[in-house]
Amino acid sequence: MPTTETPAPTTLDLTHIRAQFPSLSQLVNGHPAAFLDGPGGTQVPQRVIDAISNYLRHDNANTGGAYATSRNTDAMIADARAAMADFLNCAADEIVFGPNMTTLTYAMSRSFGREISGRDFGAGDEILVTRLDHDANVSPWLALEEQGVTIRWAEIHQQDCTLDLADLASKINDRTRLVAIGYASNAVGTINPVKKIVALAHAAGALAYVDAVHYGPHGLIDVQDLDCDFLVCSTYKFFGPHMGVLFGKREHLARLHPYKVRPLTDAVPNRWEWGTLNHECIAGITACVDYIASLGTAHVGTAALGRPSSAARPSDRRAAIISAFEAIHHYEHGLMARLMTGLSKISNIKIYGITDPARFAERCPTIALRVVNQTADQTPLALSKKLGDEGFFTWDGNYYALNLTERLDVEKTGGFLRIGLVHYNTTEEVDRLLIALEKIAAR
């Protein structure tokens, strides 16, 4: 049986945290449910459930009306923009809501496509994507090949699933108009040096578009520090409802031309939000941001939670978010070290990505693995099914990181088994998983 001597230091009150998530108390075949599927979507605390149901119960209305529930809806959306502005460290009018990150990115790529015959893009201009990314930050840009854009590919180091930065830099030139990169890999957990890559893009006069969907629950995002032009994330990946959020620098949101219906205002950011938004889920966004902030309020106080922010004046909620992610990082990396130590003792398991403990700061607690020389009942799908019967919720396949699984030559044989830890997971869950995985993976 694998041993787990590596400690998981606790800086969070796990009893209090887990009590806020109703779904965590479920049983599967008599086994406690262990939600290790965070990369596919996290569970939500009760306050998010309450915010959604309370909106539907009391204020369900469309925007812009001259009556109470409509005005309340307007105020609720403004509150959610302020919450996400605190989460990303930007101005509230630089926040765009959409159904998901993929839809928002396709909307932006179509807008870029309108520029091809105009002043910004021309046939033969280039967009750089990477082999490490989720396809939602690849296919929307590939679609522009139809309009004459050349797509360039940044390669990876296969031994540790990290970007080849020399290759990436060599492919940025005076024809590059946009560099599309992920903050962290949703398949193997690699955290990319985004700030450095944004600087490379800007030095060549290109824009930088960052997919932060997978990084969102694990680390602090600061778009001002990154200086990225766009950044997209999904609130259902950090304890909120199924919604997408896009940050765009105000100058770009005002300059680019969205496809939209004629009566829609041309003001930023509303010109990018078409049709009636999902108001009840937007109500849940403020609740999920405030949940994260609550994890850090022991250090900064609670006086201004919920107070709107601006890019010029950091809010107390932003300070609480910073403190919360310090605690989350500390706890999650302890859990990850415990899991990686145990996995390393299972002889026929291969872990993909960074495995050197000295480099764990370069990865999220998202682990992709396979059984070496797998049999028909040891494929990633078979492992996930067997673990699921014992209450461990994991994912198998490529997770839409198709270029990565193809590059590593695992796509045809089932991709990976993915274990995704977040801060509500426990050392007990990790230890039970290691015992179950060793038994299932044994030849």
C-alpha positions in Angstrom: 0.0 0.0 0.0 1.3 3.5 -0.8 2.4 5.6 2.1 1.6 9.3 2.6 4.1 10.7 4.9 4.1 14.1 3.2 2.1 16.4 5.5 -0.7 18.6 4.2 -0.5 21.8 6.2 -3.9 23.2 7.1 -4.5 27.0 6.9 -8.2 26.6 6.3 -11.0 25.4 8.6 -12.0 22.4 6.5 -14.9 21.5 8.8 -16.5 24.9 8.4 -15.7 25.0 4.7 -17.2 21.6 3.9 -20.3 22.3 6.0 -21.1 25.1 3.5 -21.3 22.6 0.5 -24.4 20.5 0.7 -23.3 18.1 -2.1 -20.2 17.0 -0.2 -22.2 14.9 2.2 -23.5 12.4 -0.4 -22.8 8.7 -0.3 -22.2 6.4 -3.3 -22.7 2.7 -2.7 -22.2 3.4 1.0 -18.9 5.2 0.3 -18.5 9.0 1.1 -18.4 10.9 -2.1 -15.0 12.4 -2.9 -15.4 15.2 -5.5 -12.1 15.0 -7.4 -13.6 16.4 -10.5 -13.1 20.1 -9.8 -11.4 20.8 -13.2 -14.7 19.9 -14.9 -16.7 22.0 -12.5 -16.6 22.6 -8.7 -19.4 22.2 -6.2 -21.2 25.3 -4.9 -21.7 26.6 -1.3 -25.2 27.2 0.1 -24.9 30.9 -0.3 -24.7 30.5 -4.1 -27.7 28.3 -4.1 -29.6 30.8 -1.9 -28.6 33.8 -4.1 -29.9 32.0 -7.2 -33.2 30.9 -5.6 -33.8 34.2 -3.9 -33.4 36.1 -7.1 -35.9 33.9 -8.8 -38.2 34.1 -5.8 -38.2 37.9 -5.4 -36.7 39.8 -8.3 -37.1 37.8 -11.5 -37.4 40.5 -14.2 -35.8 41.8 -17.3 -33.5 44.9 -17.2 -34.2 48.5 -17.9 -37.8 48.6 -16.6 -39.4 51.4 -14.6 -40.5 49.2 -11.7 -39.0 47.7 -8.6 -37.9 44.2 -9.6 -36.4 45.4 -12.9 -34.4 48.1 -11.0 -33.4 45.4 -8.5 -32.1 43.2 -11.4 -30.1 46.2 -12.7 -28.5 46.7 -9.3 -27.8 42.9 -8.9 -25.9 42.8 -12.3 -24.0 45.9 -11.2 -23.1 44.2 -8.0 -21.9 41.1 -9.9 -19.7 43.2 -12.1 -18.2 44.9 -9.0 -17.5 41.4 -7.5 -15.8 40.1 -10.6 -13.8 43.4 -10.9 -12.5 42.7 -7.4 -11.8 39.1 -8.3 -9.7 40.0 -11.4 -8.5 43.5 -10.3 -10.0 45.6 -13.0 -12.8 48.2 -13.5 -16.4 47.0 -13.4 -17.1 48.2 -17.0 -14.3 45.9 -18.2 -16.4 42.9 -17.2 -18.5 41.1 -19.8 -20.9 38.3 -18.9 -21.7 35.4 -21.2 -23.0 31.8 -21.1 -19.5 30.3 -21.0 -15.9 30.9 -21.9 -16.2 29.2 -25.2 -19.1 31.3 -26.4 -17.3 34.5 -25.3 -14.1 33.5 -27.1 -16.0 32.7 -30.3 -17.6 36.1 -30.1 -14.3 37.8 -29.7 -12.7 35.8 -32.6 -15.6 36.8 -34.9 -15.0 40.4 -33.9 -11.3 40.0 -34.8 -12.4 38.5 -38.1 -14.3 41.6 -39.0 -11.0 43.5 -38.8 -9.2 41.3 -41.4 -10.1 43.6 -44.3 -9.8 46.7 -42.1 -7.1 48.6 -40.4 -6.0 46.0 -37.9 -5.9 42.6 -39.6 -4.9 41.6 -43.1 -4.6 38.3 -45.0 -1.4 36.6 -43.9 -1.4 38.1 -40.4 -0.8 35.6 -37.7 -2.3 34.3 -34.5 -0.2 32.2 -32.1 -1.9 29.3 -30.2 -0.3 26.5 -28.1 -0.3 22.7 -28.0 -1.1 22.8 -24.3 -4.4 24.7 -24.4 -8.0 23.7 -24.0 -9.6 23.8 -27.5 -11.8 26.7 -26.5 -8.7 28.9 -26.8 -7.7 27.2 -30.1 -10.7 26.5 -32.3 -12.1 30.0 -32.2 -8.8 31.3 -33.6 -8.5 28.4 -36.1 -11.8 29.5 -37.5 -10.1 32.7 -38.8 -8.0 30.7 -41.2 -11.0 30.9 -43.5 -10.4 34.7 -43.7 -6.7 34.5 -44.4 -5.2 34.5 -41.0 -2.2 32.2 -40.5 -2.2 30.1 -37.3 1.1 29.4 -35.7 1.7 26.7 -33.0 3.9 27.0 -29.9 5.2 23.5 -29.0 5.7 21.8 -25.6 8.4 19.9 -23.8 6.8 16.5 -23.7 8.8 15.2 -20.7 7.1 17.6 -18.3 4.2 19.1 -20.4 5.5 22.6 -20.2 5.5 25.2 -23.0 8.7 25.5 -25.0 9.2 29.2 -24.4 12.1 29.5 -26.9 9.8 28.0 -29.6 7.0 30.3 -28.6 9.2 33.4 -28.6 10.6 32.5 -32.0 7.1 32.4 -33.5 6.1 35.9 -32.4 7.0 38.4 -35.1 5.8 41.6 -36.7 2.9 39.8 -38.4 1.6 38.4 -35.1 -1.6 40.1 -34.1 -2.7 38.0 -31.2 -1.2 35.4 -28.8 -3.7 33.0 -27.2 -2.5 31.2 -24.1 -3.8 29.4 -21.1 -3.0 30.4 -17.6 -2.9 26.8 -16.5 -3.4 23.5 -18.3 -6.8 21.8 -17.5 -5.3 18.4 -18.3 -1.9 18.3 -16.7 -1.9 21.3 -14.3 1.0 23.2 -15.8 1.0 26.9 -14.8 2.3 29.0 -17.7 4.5 32.1 -17.2 1.7 34.3 -18.5 3.1 37.7 -17.6 6.3 36.9 -19.5 4.4 35.7 -22.5 2.1 38.8 -22.5 5.2 41.0 -22.5 6.6 39.1 -25.5 3.3 39.6 -27.3 3.2 43.3 -26.6 6.8 43.8 -27.6 5.8 42.7 -31.1 2.7 44.8 -31.1 0.4 41.9 -30.6 -2.6 41.5 -28.2 -2.7 38.8 -25.5 -5.8 36.6 -24.9 -5.6 34.5 -21.7 -7.7 31.5 -20.8 -7.8 31.5 -17.0 -10.6 29.0 -16.6 -8.5 26.3 -15.0 -6.4 28.7 -12.9 -9.4 30.4 -11.4 -10.0 28.2 -8.3 -6.3 27.8 -7.5 -4.5 31.1 -7.7 -4.9 34.9 -7.6 -5.6 36.6 -10.9 -4.5 40.2 -11.4 -5.1 41.5 -14.9 -3.4 44.8 -14.2 -0.2 43.0 -13.1 -0.4 40.6 -16.1 -1.2 43.6 -18.4 -3.2 41.1 -20.6 -5.6 42.6 -23.1 -8.3 40.0 -22.6 -8.8 37.2 -19.9 -11.7 34.8 -19.8 -12.8 32.5 -16.9 -15.8 30.4 -15.9 -17.4 30.9 -12.5 -18.6 27.3 -12.3 -14.9 26.4 -12.0 -14.5 28.5 -8.8 -17.6 27.5 -6.8 -20.2 29.5 -8.7 -22.9 29.1 -11.3 -22.5 28.1 -14.9 -21.5 31.4 -16.4 -18.6 32.8 -18.4 -16.8 36.1 -17.7 -14.5 38.1 -19.9 -12.2 40.9 -18.9 -11.2 43.2 -21.7 -9.3 46.4 -21.6 -11.8 49.2 -22.0 -10.0 50.5 -25.1 -10.4 47.2 -26.9 -14.0 46.6 -25.9 -14.8 50.1 -27.3 -12.7 49.7 -30.5 -13.7 46.3 -31.7 -17.0 45.8 -33.4 -19.3 43.0 -32.0 -22.1 41.4 -33.9 -25.2 42.5 -32.1 -28.9 43.5 -32.5 -29.5 47.1 -33.6 -31.4 48.3 -30.5 -28.6 47.2 -28.1 -26.6 50.0 -26.7 -23.1 50.7 -28.0 -21.8 51.4 -24.5 -19.1 49.2 -22.9 -19.5 46.5 -21.7 -23.2 46.0 -22.7 -22.5 46.0 -26.4 -20.9 42.6 -25.9 -23.8 41.1 -24.0 -26.5 40.0 -26.5 -30.1 39.1 -25.6 -31.3 38.6 -22.1 -28.6 37.4 -19.8 -28.9 34.5 -17.3 -29.9 36.8 -14.4 -30.3 34.1 -11.7 -26.8 32.8 -12.4 -25.4 36.3 -12.4 -26.9 36.7 -8.9 -24.9 33.6 -7.9 -21.6 35.2 -9.1 -21.5 37.8 -6.3 -22.2 35.0 -3.8 -19.3 32.8 -5.1 -16.8 35.7 -5.1 -17.9 36.6 -1.6 -17.5 33.0 -0.5 -13.9 33.0 -1.7 -13.3 36.4 0.0 -14.8 34.9 3.2 -11.8 32.5 3.4 -9.5 35.5 3.7 -11.5 37.8 5.9 -9.9 36.5 9.1 -6.8 38.5 8.0 -8.4 41.7 6.6 -11.7 42.1 8.3 -15.2 41.9 6.8 -16.4 45.5 6.9 -16.5 46.2 3.2 -17.5 42.8 1.7 -19.9 43.5 -1.1 -18.8 47.2 -1.5 -18.3 48.1 -5.2 -14.7 48.6 -6.3 -12.8 50.5 -8.9 -9.5 49.9 -10.6 -8.1 53.0 -8.8 -9.1 52.0 -5.3 -8.5 48.5 -4.1 -11.5 47.2 -2.0 -11.4 45.3 1.2 -13.0 42.5 -0.7 -10.0 42.4 -3.0 -7.7 42.3 0.0 -9.7 39.4 1.4 -9.5 37.6 -2.0 -5.7 38.0 -1.9 -5.5 36.5 1.6 -7.9 33.7 0.6 -5.8 32.6 -2.3 -2.6 32.6 -0.1 -4.4 30.1 2.2 -5.8 28.1 -0.7 -2.4 27.8 -2.4 -0.8 26.7 0.9 -3.4 24.0 1.6 -3.8 22.7 -1.9 -0.1 22.3 -2.4 0.1 20.3 0.8 -2.6 18.0 -0.5 -0.9 17.8 -3.9 2.4 16.8 -2.4 0.7 14.1 -0.4 -1.1 12.7 -3.5 2.1 12.9 -5.6 4.1 11.1 -3.0 1.6 8.3 -2.8 1.3 8.0 -6.5 5.0 7.8 -7.0 5.0 4.6 -4.9 2.5 2.8 -7.2 5.0 1.2 -9.6 2.8 0.9 -12.7 1.4 4.5 -12.7 2.8 7.2 -15.0 2.2 10.8 -14.1 2.2 13.4 -16.8 3.4 16.9 -16.2 5.7 18.3 -13.6 6.6 15.7 -10.9 9.7 17.3 -9.3 8.6 18.6 -5.8 11.0 21.5 -6.2 8.9 22.7 -9.1 5.4 22.3 -7.7 4.9 26.0 -7.7 4.8 25.7 -11.5 1.7 23.5 -11.4 -1.9 23.2 -10.1 -3.1 20.3 -8.0 -4.5 18.7 -11.2 -2.9 15.3 -11.9 -3.1 13.3 -15.2 -2.0 9.7 -15.1 -2.2 6.4 -16.9 -1.4 2.7 -16.0 1.8 1.7 -17.8 1.1 -1.0 -20.4 -2.6 -0.8 -19.6 -4.9 -3.8 -20.1 -8.4 -3.5 -21.3 -9.7 -3.1 -17.7 -7.0 -0.5 -16.9 -7.9 2.2 -19.4 -8.6 5.7 -18.1 -12.3 5.1 -18.6 -12.2 1.7 -16.8 -10.2 3.3 -13.9 -12.7 6.2 -13.6 -15.7 3.8 -13.6 -14.2 1.6 -10.9 -13.2 4.6 -8.8 -16.7 6.0 -9.3 -18.2 2.9 -7.8 -16.3 3.6 -4.7 -17.3 7.2 -4.5 -14.3 8.9 -6.2 -15.4 11.3 -8.9 -12.6 11.6 -11.5 -12.5 12.3 -15.2 -11.1 10.3 -18.2 -10.3 11.4 -21.7 -8.8 14.5 -23.2 -10.9 17.2 -21.4 -10.8 19.1 -24.8 -7.0 19.5 -24.5 -7.0 17.5 -27.8 -3.7 18.8 -29.1 -1.9 17.7 -26.0 -3.3 14.2 -25.9 -2.4 13.8 -29.6 1.1 15.2 -29.1 1.7 12.8 -26.2 0.2 9.9 -28.3 -2.4 8.9 -25.7 -5.6 10.1 -27.5 -6.2 6.8 -29.3 -5.9 4.8 -26.1 -8.2 6.8 -23.9 -6.3 9.9 -22.9 -5.7 10.3 -19.1 -7.3 9.7 -15.8 -7.5 13.1 -14.2 -7.6 13.8 -10.5 -8.4 17.4 -9.6 -8.0 18.7 -6.1 -9.5 21.9 -4.8 -9.6 23.4 -1.3 -12.6 21.5 0.0 -10.9 18.2 -0.5 -9.3 16.5 2.5 -6.2 14.4 3.4 -8.6 11.5 4.2 -9.9 11.6 0.7 -6.4 11.6 -0.8 -5.4 8.6 1.4 -8.5 6.6 0.5 -8.0 7.4 -3.1 -4.4 6.1 -3.1 -5.5 2.8 -1.5 -8.3 2.4 -4.1 -6.1 3.4 -7.0 -3.3 1.0 -6.1 -5.8 -1.9 -5.9 -7.5 -1.0 -9.2 -4.3 -0.3 -11.1 -2.5 -3.5 -9.9 -1.8 -6.0 -12.6 
